[in-house]
Amino acid sequence: PSWNSEPWTRPLDVQVMGAEKESQESNKKDCSELKKMYEACFRNWYTDKFLRGVTTPACQDEWEDYRECMVESLKSKNLSHLIDR
């Protein structure tokens, strides 16, 4: 089917899916650099330390920065109920 680009002309399920996708994309844009920094740190720790028997935790600062960004992003979209407590 072909729908007009106006939201009121599309079925509700298409509108909801679009809103969810927009929200996910927005979260990605807001926190993507912090996520990349955490993932790079974790990858390095895992391959260079953990696999060699060094189990001392690392990357806490990167994790906290990324987590804080995601929490704020969810709160700004009135989705704070999704945050684990």
C-alpha positions as CSV (number, residue, x, y, z in Angstrom):
1,P,0.0,0.0,0.0
2,S,1.0,3.5,-0.6
3,W,0.5,6.1,2.2
4,N,0.7,9.8,2.1
5,S,3.6,11.2,4.2
6,E,1.1,12.9,6.6
7,P,0.9,10.9,9.9
8,W,-2.9,11.0,10.1
9,T,-3.1,9.2,6.7
10,R,-1.1,6.2,7.9
11,P,-2.4,3.2,9.9
12,L,-1.8,3.6,13.7
13,D,0.6,0.6,13.9
14,V,2.8,2.3,11.2
15,Q,2.8,5.5,13.1
16,V,3.7,3.8,16.4
17,M,6.6,1.8,14.8
18,G,7.8,5.0,13.2
19,A,7.8,6.8,16.6
20,E,9.7,3.9,18.2
21,K,12.3,4.0,15.4
22,E,12.6,7.8,15.7
23,S,13.2,7.4,19.5
24,Q,15.8,4.7,19.0
25,E,17.6,6.7,16.3
26,S,17.5,9.8,18.6
27,N,19.0,7.7,21.5
28,K,21.7,6.4,19.1
29,K,22.6,9.9,17.9
30,D,22.7,11.3,21.5
31,C,24.9,8.7,23.0
32,S,26.6,6.9,20.1
33,E,30.1,8.4,20.7
34,L,30.0,7.4,24.3
35,K,28.8,3.9,23.3
36,K,31.7,3.6,20.9
37,M,34.2,4.7,23.5
38,Y,32.8,2.2,26.0
39,E,32.8,-0.7,23.5
40,A,36.3,0.1,22.4
41,C,37.5,0.1,26.0
42,F,35.7,-3.1,26.8
43,R,37.0,-4.8,23.6
44,N,40.6,-3.8,24.5
45,W,40.2,-5.0,28.1
46,Y,38.6,-8.3,27.1
47,T,41.3,-9.2,24.6
48,D,44.3,-7.7,26.3
49,K,43.6,-8.4,29.9
50,F,40.7,-10.8,30.6
51,L,41.6,-13.5,28.1
52,R,45.1,-13.4,29.7
53,G,43.8,-14.0,33.2
54,V,43.7,-10.4,34.4
55,T,40.1,-10.0,35.7
56,T,40.5,-6.6,37.3
57,P,37.5,-4.5,36.2
58,A,38.1,-1.7,33.7
59,C,36.1,0.8,31.7
60,Q,33.9,2.0,34.6
61,D,34.2,5.6,33.7
62,E,33.3,4.9,30.1
63,W,30.3,2.8,31.2
64,E,29.0,5.4,33.6
65,D,29.2,8.2,31.0
66,Y,27.3,6.0,28.5
67,R,24.8,4.9,31.0
68,E,24.2,8.4,32.3
69,C,23.6,9.6,28.7
70,M,21.1,6.8,28.0
71,V,19.3,7.5,31.3
72,E,19.0,11.2,30.5
73,S,17.9,10.4,27.0
74,L,15.1,8.1,28.2
75,K,14.0,10.6,30.8
76,S,13.7,13.3,28.2
77,K,11.4,11.1,26.2
78,N,9.3,10.2,29.3
79,L,10.6,6.6,29.1
80,S,12.2,6.5,32.5
81,H,10.1,3.6,33.5
82,L,12.3,1.5,31.2
83,I,15.4,2.1,33.4
84,D,16.4,-0.8,35.6
85,R,16.3,0.0,39.2
